[in-house]
Amino acid sequence: MSNAYQEDISTLLLRKMKEGGFDFAAIHPIEFYAVFPDEHRARAAAGHFRGESLNAQVMERPDGAWHLELSKLMYATHFGIGEFEHDFESVVEPLGGEIEGWGVKHKMPRHQA
């Protein structure tokens, strides 16, 4: 995936988060996703980030590929996400994996009736 394309997606997502009232002043678990052809490679990638992530989950997909979800506690900034995504990609791609993007969960503000 080209860096320019990924930056455009990240910029758009961060803008939508801002519009939705996301709290950028707080640290959040940012989730990074990748898919691998087998479990061994997915676990090898997860192991590379041991101690750096909040959580790493490896699970088999229905199509037989293996999904890695890596959560890292950090501020949701374009620079921070881009820098970690670059590091993530440098581990994932040599192992035959493919980056599937990133995301973050957050509670929607309650609207009073």
C-alpha positions in Angstrom: 0.0 0.0 0.0 1.5 3.4 -1.0 2.4 5.8 1.8 0.6 8.7 0.2 -2.6 6.6 0.0 -2.3 5.5 3.6 -1.6 9.1 4.8 -4.8 10.2 3.0 -6.8 7.5 4.7 -5.3 8.4 8.1 -6.0 12.1 7.6 -9.6 11.4 6.6 -10.1 9.1 9.6 -8.5 11.5 12.1 -10.7 14.3 10.7 -13.9 12.2 11.1 -12.8 11.3 14.7 -12.4 15.0 15.5 -15.8 15.7 14.0 -17.2 12.9 16.2 -15.8 14.5 19.4 -12.9 12.1 19.9 -10.7 13.0 22.9 -7.2 13.6 21.4 -5.8 14.7 24.7 -6.1 11.2 26.2 -4.0 8.1 25.5 -6.0 5.3 23.7 -5.3 1.8 22.5 -4.8 2.2 18.8 -5.3 -1.0 16.9 -3.2 -2.0 13.9 -4.3 -4.9 11.7 -2.4 -7.3 9.3 -3.2 -10.6 7.6 -0.7 -13.5 7.1 -0.8 -16.7 5.1 -0.1 -18.8 8.2 -0.1 -18.8 12.0 3.6 -19.0 12.4 4.3 -15.7 10.5 1.4 -13.9 12.3 2.8 -15.0 15.7 6.4 -14.0 14.7 5.2 -10.5 13.8 3.2 -10.3 17.1 6.3 -11.4 19.1 8.4 -8.6 17.5 6.3 -6.0 19.4 6.3 -7.8 22.8 6.6 -5.2 25.5 5.6 -2.4 23.2 1.9 -3.2 22.8 -1.0 -3.4 25.1 -2.3 -6.5 23.4 -1.6 -8.8 20.4 -4.2 -11.2 19.2 -3.7 -13.8 16.4 -6.7 -15.6 15.1 -7.6 -17.7 12.1 -10.0 -16.2 9.5 -12.7 -18.3 7.8 -10.6 -18.2 4.5 -7.6 -19.9 6.2 -5.5 -16.8 6.5 -4.3 -15.5 9.9 -5.3 -12.1 11.3 -3.1 -10.1 13.7 -4.6 -7.3 15.8 -2.0 -5.3 17.7 -3.1 -2.7 20.2 -0.7 0.0 21.2 -1.3 2.6 23.9 -0.6 6.0 22.4 -2.0 9.4 21.5 -4.0 9.4 18.3 -1.8 11.8 16.2 -1.1 11.6 12.5 2.7 11.5 13.2 2.5 8.9 16.0 0.2 6.6 14.1 2.2 7.0 10.8 5.5 6.3 12.6 4.2 3.1 14.2 2.5 2.0 11.1 5.8 2.3 9.2 7.5 0.1 11.9 4.6 -2.3 11.8 4.9 -2.6 8.0 8.7 -3.2 8.2 8.0 -6.3 10.3 4.8 -7.5 8.5 5.8 -7.3 4.9 9.1 -9.4 5.1 7.0 -12.1 6.8 4.6 -12.2 3.8 1.9 -10.3 5.6 -0.3 -7.5 4.4 -1.3 -4.4 6.4 -5.0 -3.9 6.7 -5.0 -0.5 8.4 -5.7 0.8 11.9 -8.6 1.9 14.1 -9.6 3.0 17.6 -12.7 2.4 19.6 -14.2 5.2 21.6 -17.5 5.9 23.4 -19.9 8.2 21.6 -21.0 11.1 23.7 -24.5 10.7 25.1 -27.1 13.1 23.8 -29.7 14.3 26.3 -33.3 14.4 25.2 
